[in-house]
């Protein structure tokens, strides 16, 4: 073929593809993504629960931030599949605290606009979090087994278990996950969730530790897990409290107003963290352990300085330092601590 004709052909093909891209952006032209989780063939998105809502753009951190991903419902332990073909990379750490669900992987792949190789065209790039992939590197095909769903109930008891799906460019993946479903409708529905009745809002406890405004609960580390009911003593016992993350030396605040009493000794061995105090009032009674209170008796108001976090790393090196919070009646304090926090 004459050189001039070849140049003309290349120019024509480039023009056609350019017009094709203008009319059909890559994120729209590719067929929708495959089902991500076994048991959820339509990639149904998590609605709202006590931890928040799963739609793209849903409120996070009391409305100060927005959800940059979409939560696809997936039961703990379920098989997870690749939504499209591409290249794996990872691991992806979302929580950065080593809890039971702090794992994931990224997939980057082309948009299949044509059978011709067009490496310059943009493609998909997505992070799937709260899963354990079969591998972190290499190629994977659309619909191929990617890994398994991690035990989200251990970290967020009662949440609707789900895979966090986040586009690398922070755009909305909803149209590709659920074809025909308008993300704005989902987003609007999430924002229009009726507010909780005031009596329920009033019972939410204040922030316990400086640096942890949402009372985030310790996940799992080499010493165990911090959620209520977690195994203790090699499975022979259960954790009858909640461990609220708190850096050593941090200021600790009263979760509600009441009367102080103590000291409370948890370890009974005089170690560096064997101190605490009890607060009774406002219908609650709770023990806060591994802190040194400013006093053991007298009245205290909600949000007032209660004391400081003791040096837990001296006793348990490498643990996620935390305040041990235990209801006096042995019930679960999680719902009062979490303050409607989303993931």
Rosetta blueprint (number, residue, H / E / L):
1 X L
2 X L
3 X H
4 X H
5 X H
6 X H
7 X H
8 X H
9 X H
10 X H
11 X H
12 X H
13 X H
14 X H
15 X H
16 X H
17 X H
18 X H
19 X H
20 X H
21 X H
22 X H
23 X H
24 X L
25 X L
26 X H
27 X H
28 X H
29 X H
30 X L
31 X L
32 X L
33 X L
34 X L
35 X L
36 X L
37 X E
38 X L
39 X L
40 X E
41 X L
42 X L
43 X L
44 X L
45 X E
46 X L
47 X L
48 X E
49 X E
50 X L
51 X L
52 X E
53 X E
54 X L
55 X L
56 X L
57 X L
58 X L
59 X E
60 X E
61 X L
62 X L
63 X L
64 X L
65 X E
66 X E
67 X L
68 X L
69 X L
70 X E
71 X E
72 X E
73 X E
74 X L
75 X L
76 X L
77 X L
78 X L
79 X E
80 X E
81 X E
82 X L
83 X L
84 X L
85 X L
86 X E
87 X E
88 X E
89 X E
90 X L
91 X L
92 X L
93 X L
94 X L
95 X L
96 X L
97 X L
98 X L
99 X L
100 X L
101 X L
102 X L
103 X L
104 X E
105 X E
106 X E
107 X E
108 X E
109 X E
110 X E
111 X L
112 X L
113 X L
114 X L
115 X L
116 X L
117 X L
118 X L
119 X L
120 X L
121 X L
122 X L
123 X E
124 X E
125 X E
126 X E
127 X E
128 X E
129 X E
130 X L
131 X E
132 X E
133 X E
134 X L
135 X L
136 X L
137 X L
138 X E
139 X E
140 X E
141 X L
142 X L
143 X L
144 X L
145 X E
146 X E
147 X E
148 X E
149 X E
150 X L
151 X L
152 X H
153 X H
154 X H
155 X H
156 X L
157 X L
158 X L
159 X L
160 X L
161 X L
162 X E
163 X E
164 X E
165 X E
166 X E
167 X E
168 X L
169 X L
170 X L
171 X L
172 X L
173 X L
174 X H
175 X H
176 X H
177 X H
178 X L
179 X L
180 X L
181 X L
182 X L
183 X H
184 X H
185 X H
186 X H
187 X H
188 X H
189 X H
190 X H
191 X H
192 X L
193 X L
194 X L
195 X L
196 X L
197 X L
198 X H
199 X H
200 X H
201 X H
202 X H
203 X L
204 X L
205 X L
206 X L
207 X L
208 X L
209 X E
210 X L
211 X L
212 X E
213 X L
214 X L
215 X L
216 X L
217 X E
218 X L
219 X L
220 X E
221 X E
222 X L
223 X L
224 X E
225 X E
226 X L
227 X L
228 X L
229 X L
230 X L
231 X E
232 X E
233 X L
234 X L
235 X L
236 X L
237 X E
238 X E
239 X L
240 X L
241 X L
242 X E
243 X E
244 X E
245 X E
246 X L
247 X L
248 X L
249 X L
250 X L
251 X E
252 X E
253 X E
254 X L
255 X L
256 X L
257 X L
258 X E
259 X E
260 X E
261 X E
262 X L
263 X L
264 X L
265 X L
266 X L
267 X L
268 X L
269 X L
270 X L
271 X L
272 X L
273 X L
274 X L
275 X L
276 X E
277 X E
278 X E
279 X E
280 X E
281 X E
282 X L
283 X L
284 X E
285 X E
286 X E
287 X E
288 X E
289 X E
290 X L
291 X E
292 X E
293 X E
294 X L
295 X L
296 X L
297 X L
298 X E
299 X E
300 X E
301 X L
302 X L
303 X L
304 X L
305 X E
306 X E
307 X E
308 X E
309 X E
310 X L
311 X L
312 X H
313 X H
314 X H
315 X H
316 X L
317 X L
318 X L
319 X L
320 X L
321 X L
322 X E
323 X E
324 X E
325 X E
326 X E
327 X E
328 X L
329 X L
330 X L
331 X L
332 X L
333 X L
334 X H
335 X H
336 X H
337 X H
338 X L
339 X L
340 X L
341 X L
342 X L
343 X L
